Each structure stands twice: as structure tokens, then as C-alpha cells.
């Protein structure tokens, strides 16, 4: 498609004067409407009407006509509740998805093991809601989101099967932190493109598989509901990939970006408010502070820090080695060196972070725990 | 294409994104709408909304592209035309009017998908998220749009 890329380059001939001050002075209007969303709502409403009519006709045929209650089958969404080898908490039930993932939830919550069949990558393994969780939507469980009770919650588990494939996989292995002992949903983010609402977003890897949780709450949901959702996520159990297909195997083969240390560095730069610029080969993650772009990576801390050229940053000894900086954190040596940004459009120069930027990074490296696989 | 993940909440980071991306977004919007005024307005509004959201945005770059296109689409609809109006009289030599004219003959979704893919450099998955569609649907828009655009451009040359 190089011919089309070249053709579109002609647009670069267009020019105009743009002013950031104009943007700052502007009073933003209401958020842009999503025409697809309205269409989806209408389709969902129509589907509900058809379903309601169908249920009414079925009831009339089997219940009222025979004068006795019919034994209606359970909806398929809850039909795969299985007895558990180690029982879930009292009043909770265990649901097992075909993809080898199980989760415990309160018995009165709804589990749907194929909420968005149209979504192929990432696959949405299941959705759990305190209210109804109807199937449907293009890339998010739109009917379930629209129907979420004001005091309710809805969360979904997605699995990425094509991490590292540039065309479809938008994520790298290191963006998925190791599964925590206890889930913390973190801050409310978004609104997300597909979901159209704000949500808590947690990326994690478990058993060599890459997952993402989106959790949404109604405006009147009590704080205790968030704790229940986190408690439910803590019960997630994942069938692991074969060992030789896990990222750890790639890490052992020398690919640093597949190592848990890279996932830790990714967390550190996010905590340290460093803008993420991708990675350099298999060896380092790229970041930018101000206009200075740099590479960051780790080595084991078997070597000692140099005895000269060191200064204290956030009470940690940070040393200069050539044009690099190095310090110790979580039993590792953290290295940074100037590196060019991969984005031509970003005005930056290779350089080391300094002052408050460096301090944030060093502090974050002490704060974020390195999870062992 | 990765978003340069802008440090959350900082106005200066959005300003940097504006410096780096605003012209490309504006040009993409001109190609989409055929109207510089609509393009300027949609782009400024998208950045103003991003500014108002502060720390909430996870991928400001993608968010601004998507919002700007939605705002522009809304404006075209409000004016009663899904097809762009082709402006003449650009004050520059050899403006890409042939390309903008050919794009105007595509459906809005084909047009948006082609611009986001071939000018902005987004992947089909990202475009699907931006347009509220699926990757499979975007691939169809791209395939049909490419075929039609090539035919139209060849017609222009002939």
C-alpha cells in the first residue's frame, strides 16, 4: 500500500496557522456523540422487544395453556456453574469458562461466558454483573453496560492472544504486570473508545497468558461493591500455557522485554509519570521526560555501583557511568541512557532526565515492587 | 502505531501533543470534510475537550484523533451533508484537490478509515476502536475504499 501512503503524503502540502492559546481560551461543548452507540441502543431495544414477545408467547403456550408452572431451563449464561474442588466462599458460586479460567462470584450475580461473540481479538472470555448481562455489542458488552443498575457493577475479562503482533496486538508483554496477590482496580480511566464509559482497567499476566479486566460501577454503587469485585477477581484461576510457550521462556532466551523486570520497568515509568515511547529492540523500554528521550533497562545487581561519580537522588545513590545513569532498586540495577524517540513528529532530543523528573523515576523504582514469576 | 502516552494530567503534555500532532490532525480533517473551517473547529474543540478532561485520558493522542473526527462528522451531518464540500482557492501551489475530491466520493466510513490508516498510520484494530466498529468491518471499508480511490485517481489522471 506504499502507493496510497505516498498519495496521502500530498496532504502535507496543506498548511494553516494553529494556536494552542485558541484551544485554551475555548469553552468546550458537550462530548461528541457516538452515532454507532445510538444505533446499538436502538438495536438492543428492538432485540429486547423481540425477546420479550418471544418469552410471552412461550409462557402463554406452555404455562397458561396447561394451567401449571413450567420448568423453564436456566439461561445458558449460568448453565456452566460447576461444583468446585476447593469450595468458594459461602453464598458464592464458581463459574468456569471454556478457555480454562474460573472465577467465584456471589450466587446472585450474573455470569455470561460469551458476552460479545463479535469480538475476536482480544477475546472477551466472560462478563459478570450484579444485574442482567445480555449478550451483544461490537467490541464491548453494550447492552449489559446500558442495562447496568445505578447501584450495580459490571466487569469483563479479556484475553489477548496476539500480543506482540503489530497489526492486531496493540500491547507488548511488559505492559501486563504479573498477576497481583490481591487485585486493586486502581483509578477510574477513560471513557474508553469501545465501552463509551469510564472504567477501571487492569492489565495482568498469569500462567503466560495476557488478560485485561474492565470494571464499571453505577453512580450509586456502594464502596463495598468495589471490594466485592476485587475479592471476586482474587479467586480467578487460570490454566497456564505450556512452559515453553510462556514469555519467561523468551526471557530466558535473552529477550529482556519478555522478562518480569521489563514489566516492572513499565510500571515504574508509569508511576514516575514518564511518557512511554515504546521499546528499543528486545533490550530496553523508551521514555521521555520533558523533551529528553531515553532508554531504560535493568541488569542483575551482582556488580557493585561505582564508588565515584555518584550523588543522592531521593535518598538513593545514583551514579554516572559514561553517559549513563545507574542505581539500585528491588535487587536490580536500573540503567538509563540517552536514546532517540521513535516518533519523528515528537520534538525531543536524546538526553537523561534531570531534576524532578529523575527524582520521580527513582522514587517510583523504590515504591513499585518487583513481582517474581 | 503506539500512542506517545502523554504524561497524565499535565497541560504542558497536551500542549506538546498539540505541537506535534495538530497539523496532521487538521490535514486529516480537511481531507475528511473538504472544509478548512470545519477542520479547524473540530480539531480545536477536540483538544479543548481533552484539556477539560485533564488526567482522565489514557491515550490522549488517539482520543483527540477520534474525537476530532466524530466532531467533524457531526458538523457535516448538522449541515445536512455527509459528503464533504470541496473548497477551492487554497492559497498554495498545487493543493491536493484531486485527492480530496476523490475522497469526497467515498462513504464517510471508507474515507475516515483510509485517512486514519494511510495518513495517520493507525492499525486496523485502533481504527476500529476509534470508529466504534470492529477490525473486520474496518478491513472491509479499507479494501473497498482503496479500490475505489485508486479507480478515481486513475480517472483523474486519464
HADDOCK unambig.tbl for C-alpha pairs under 7 A between the chains (distance, minus, plus):
assign (segid A and resid 4 and name CA) (segid B and resid 118 and name CA) 6.56 0.50 0.50
assign (segid A and resid 5 and name CA) (segid B and resid 118 and name CA) 5.07 0.50 0.50
assign (segid A and resid 5 and name CA) (segid B and resid 119 and name CA) 6.64 0.50 0.50
assign (segid A and resid 8 and name CA) (segid B and resid 118 and name CA) 6.41 0.50 0.50
assign (segid A and resid 8 and name CA) (segid B and resid 119 and name CA) 5.62 0.50 0.50
assign (segid A and resid 9 and name CA) (segid B and resid 119 and name CA) 6.90 0.50 0.50
assign (segid A and resid 10 and name CA) (segid B and resid 96 and name CA) 5.93 0.50 0.50
assign (segid A and resid 11 and name CA) (segid B and resid 27 and name CA) 6.16 0.50 0.50
assign (segid A and resid 11 and name CA) (segid B and resid 96 and name CA) 6.24 0.50 0.50
assign (segid A and resid 13 and name CA) (segid B and resid 95 and name CA) 6.58 0.50 0.50
assign (segid A and resid 14 and name CA) (segid B and resid 27 and name CA) 6.44 0.50 0.50
assign (segid A and resid 14 and name CA) (segid B and resid 95 and name CA) 6.80 0.50 0.50
assign (segid A and resid 20 and name CA) (segid B and resid 15 and name CA) 6.77 0.50 0.50
assign (segid A and resid 23 and name CA) (segid B and resid 44 and name CA) 5.42 0.50 0.50
assign (segid A and resid 23 and name CA) (segid B and resid 47 and name CA) 6.49 0.50 0.50
assign (segid A and resid 23 and name CA) (segid B and resid 48 and name CA) 5.35 0.50 0.50
assign (segid A and resid 24 and name CA) (segid B and resid 48 and name CA) 6.53 0.50 0.50
assign (segid A and resid 26 and name CA) (segid B and resid 48 and name CA) 6.33 0.50 0.50
assign (segid A and resid 28 and name CA) (segid B and resid 45 and name CA) 6.06 0.50 0.50
assign (segid A and resid 28 and name CA) (segid B and resid 48 and name CA) 5.45 0.50 0.50
assign (segid A and resid 28 and name CA) (segid B and resid 49 and name CA) 5.35 0.50 0.50
assign (segid A and resid 32 and name CA) (segid B and resid 67 and name CA) 6.49 0.50 0.50
assign (segid A and resid 32 and name CA) (segid B and resid 70 and name CA) 6.10 0.50 0.50
assign (segid A and resid 32 and name CA) (segid B and resid 71 and name CA) 5.53 0.50 0.50
assign (segid A and resid 36 and name CA) (segid B and resid 132 and name CA) 6.40 0.50 0.50
assign (segid A and resid 138 and name CA) (segid B and resid 133 and name CA) 6.49 0.50 0.50
assign (segid A and resid 138 and name CA) (segid B and resid 134 and name CA) 6.28 0.50 0.50
assign (segid A and resid 139 and name CA) (segid B and resid 134 and name CA) 6.55 0.50 0.50
assign (segid A and resid 167 and name CA) (segid B and resid 123 and name CA) 5.89 0.50 0.50
assign (segid A and resid 168 and name CA) (segid B and resid 125 and name CA) 5.74 0.50 0.50
assign (segid A and resid 189 and name CA) (segid B and resid 56 and name CA) 5.39 0.50 0.50
assign (segid A and resid 189 and name CA) (segid B and resid 57 and name CA) 6.69 0.50 0.50
assign (segid A and resid 189 and name CA) (segid B and resid 58 and name CA) 6.72 0.50 0.50
assign (segid A and resid 190 and name CA) (segid B and resid 56 and name CA) 5.78 0.50 0.50
assign (segid A and resid 190 and name CA) (segid B and resid 57 and name CA) 5.54 0.50 0.50
assign (segid A and resid 190 and name CA) (segid B and resid 58 and name CA) 6.32 0.50 0.50
assign (segid A and resid 193 and name CA) (segid B and resid 129 and name CA) 5.62 0.50 0.50
assign (segid A and resid 193 and name CA) (segid B and resid 130 and name CA) 6.18 0.50 0.50
assign (segid A and resid 193 and name CA) (segid B and resid 132 and name CA) 6.81 0.50 0.50
assign (segid A and resid 194 and name CA) (segid B and resid 129 and name CA) 5.81 0.50 0.50
assign (segid A and resid 194 and name CA) (segid B and resid 132 and name CA) 5.93 0.50 0.50
assign (segid A and resid 273 and name CA) (segid B and resid 7 and name CA) 5.49 0.50 0.50
assign (segid A and resid 274 and name CA) (segid B and resid 7 and name CA) 6.18 0.50 0.50
assign (segid A and resid 275 and name CA) (segid B and resid 4 and name CA) 6.81 0.50 0.50
assign (segid A and resid 275 and name CA) (segid B and resid 5 and name CA) 5.28 0.50 0.50
assign (segid A and resid 275 and name CA) (segid B and resid 6 and name CA) 5.31 0.50 0.50
assign (segid A and resid 275 and name CA) (segid B and resid 7 and name CA) 5.10 0.50 0.50
assign (segid A and resid 276 and name CA) (segid B and resid 4 and name CA) 6.08 0.50 0.50
assign (segid A and resid 276 and name CA) (segid B and resid 5 and name CA) 5.30 0.50 0.50
assign (segid A and resid 277 and name CA) (segid B and resid 4 and name CA) 5.36 0.50 0.50
assign (segid A and resid 277 and name CA) (segid B and resid 5 and name CA) 6.95 0.50 0.50
assign (segid A and resid 345 and name CA) (segid B and resid 20 and name CA) 5.31 0.50 0.50
assign (segid A and resid 346 and name CA) (segid B and resid 20 and name CA) 5.40 0.50 0.50
assign (segid A and resid 347 and name CA) (segid B and resid 20 and name CA) 6.90 0.50 0.50
